[in-house]
Amino acid sequence: MITYATYFAFSCFGAAIILCLWRIISAEGVGTRVLALDTMVINTIALIILYGLRLGTEIFFEAAMIIAMLGFVSTVAYARFMLRGNIIE
């Protein structure tokens, strides 16, 4: 039963990534693209965690934490760039 649940979750998060990619391509504003990209990072983290659960290994959880930190820092840096024009003061 858990295998069907993981397959369903894989397909849902895969569809969410495809929809975020479509939003990145078709969005008019830069803020909407940044938000879609951040959502895409979160969905990718969910897929990595699901893959780690499926294989039963713990290395994917550490990789998901690293990607989460990079996604957060990149979103904050891009938001500062949009507001102020520079990242480092």
TORROKOL-465400 format. One record per residue (C-alpha): residue in three letters; x negated, y negated, z. Coordinates in nm, 4 decimals, decimal comma. Layout:
BEGIN
PT_residu_px_py_pz
PT_Ala_X_Y_Z;
...
//
This chain:
BEGIN
PT_residu_px_py_pz
PT_Met_0,0000_0,0000_0,0000;
PT_Ile_-0,2841_-0,2389_0,0797;
PT_Thr_-0,4290_-0,1866_-0,2682;
PT_Tyr_-0,1082_-0,3125_-0,4287;
PT_Ala_-0,1095_-0,6136_-0,1970;
PT_Thr_-0,4671_-0,6998_-0,2918;
PT_Tyr_-0,3886_-0,6617_-0,6617;
PT_Phe_-0,0893_-0,8913_-0,6192;
PT_Ala_-0,3012_-1,1457_-0,4291;
PT_Phe_-0,5731_-1,1280_-0,6976;
PT_Ser_-0,3169_-1,1994_-0,9679;
PT_Cys_-0,1581_-1,4862_-0,7725;
PT_Phe_-0,4884_-1,6581_-0,7011;
PT_Gly_-0,6042_-1,5959_-1,0581;
PT_Ala_-0,2895_-1,7627_-1,1888;
PT_Ala_-0,3456_-2,0509_-0,9477;
PT_Ile_-0,6985_-2,1007_-1,0810;
PT_Ile_-0,5706_-2,1021_-1,4388;
PT_Leu_-0,3049_-2,3602_-1,3470;
PT_Cys_-0,5663_-2,5777_-1,1741;
PT_Leu_-0,7860_-2,5547_-1,4827;
PT_Trp_-0,4904_-2,6648_-1,6945;
PT_Arg_-0,4333_-2,9591_-1,4569;
PT_Ile_-0,7986_-3,0601_-1,4841;
PT_Ile_-0,7759_-3,0616_-1,8634;
PT_Ser_-0,4397_-3,2376_-1,8927;
PT_Ala_-0,4532_-3,4860_-1,6035;
PT_Glu_-0,4517_-3,8558_-1,6781;
PT_Gly_-0,6145_-3,9918_-1,3630;
PT_Val_-0,9507_-3,9120_-1,2132;
PT_Gly_-0,8037_-3,8625_-0,8659;
PT_Thr_-0,5721_-3,5915_-0,9924;
PT_Arg_-0,8644_-3,4124_-1,1530;
PT_Val_-1,0660_-3,4244_-0,8309;
PT_Leu_-0,7717_-3,2882_-0,6348;
PT_Ala_-0,7215_-3,0058_-0,8873;
PT_Leu_-1,0925_-2,9245_-0,8749;
PT_Asp_-1,0857_-2,9106_-0,4943;
PT_Thr_-0,7826_-2,6813_-0,5074;
PT_Met_-0,9658_-2,4659_-0,7584;
PT_Val_-1,2583_-2,4321_-0,5157;
PT_Ile_-1,0186_-2,3229_-0,2399;
PT_Asn_-0,8615_-2,0625_-0,4679;
PT_Thr_-1,2071_-1,9361_-0,5632;
PT_Ile_-1,2925_-1,8984_-0,1960;
PT_Ala_-0,9751_-1,6961_-0,1481;
PT_Leu_-1,0699_-1,4702_-0,4394;
PT_Ile_-1,4176_-1,4136_-0,2971;
PT_Ile_-1,2735_-1,3230_0,0427;
PT_Leu_-1,0235_-1,0855_-0,1176;
PT_Tyr_-1,3036_-0,9230_-0,3136;
PT_Gly_-1,5019_-0,8793_0,0075;
PT_Leu_-1,2013_-0,7198_0,1735;
PT_Arg_-1,1531_-0,4905_-0,1239;
PT_Leu_-1,5144_-0,3707_-0,1174;
PT_Gly_-1,5372_-0,3621_0,2614;
PT_Thr_-1,8569_-0,5635_0,2839;
PT_Glu_-1,9316_-0,8748_0,4858;
PT_Ile_-2,1731_-1,0532_0,2541;
PT_Phe_-1,8894_-1,2106_0,0577;
PT_Phe_-1,7624_-1,3882_0,3692;
PT_Glu_-2,0954_-1,5662_0,4047;
PT_Ala_-2,0896_-1,6564_0,0366;
PT_Ala_-1,7387_-1,7960_0,0806;
PT_Met_-1,8580_-2,0119_0,3710;
PT_Ile_-2,1425_-2,1521_0,1612;
PT_Ile_-1,9087_-2,2303_-0,1276;
PT_Ala_-1,6625_-2,3924_0,1157;
PT_Met_-1,9337_-2,6214_0,2515;
PT_Leu_-2,0517_-2,7128_-0,0979;
PT_Gly_-1,6953_-2,7788_-0,2112;
PT_Phe_-1,6271_-3,0066_0,0850;
PT_Val_-1,9492_-3,2031_0,0434;
PT_Ser_-1,8982_-3,2439_-0,3305;
PT_Thr_-1,5397_-3,3655_-0,2834;
PT_Val_-1,6462_-3,6194_-0,0229;
PT_Ala_-1,9373_-3,7374_-0,2385;
PT_Tyr_-1,7160_-3,7800_-0,5443;
PT_Ala_-1,4535_-3,9657_-0,3407;
PT_Arg_-1,7197_-4,2040_-0,2093;
PT_Phe_-1,8458_-4,2544_-0,5616;
PT_Met_-1,4962_-4,3407_-0,6838;
PT_Leu_-1,4366_-4,5872_-0,3977;
PT_Arg_-1,7735_-4,7608_-0,3688;
PT_Gly_-1,9622_-4,6866_-0,6886;
PT_Asn_-2,2555_-4,5244_-0,5088;
PT_Ile_-2,3008_-4,2256_-0,2819;
PT_Ile_-2,6052_-4,3167_-0,0746;
PT_Glu_-2,6040_-4,6457_0,1124;
//
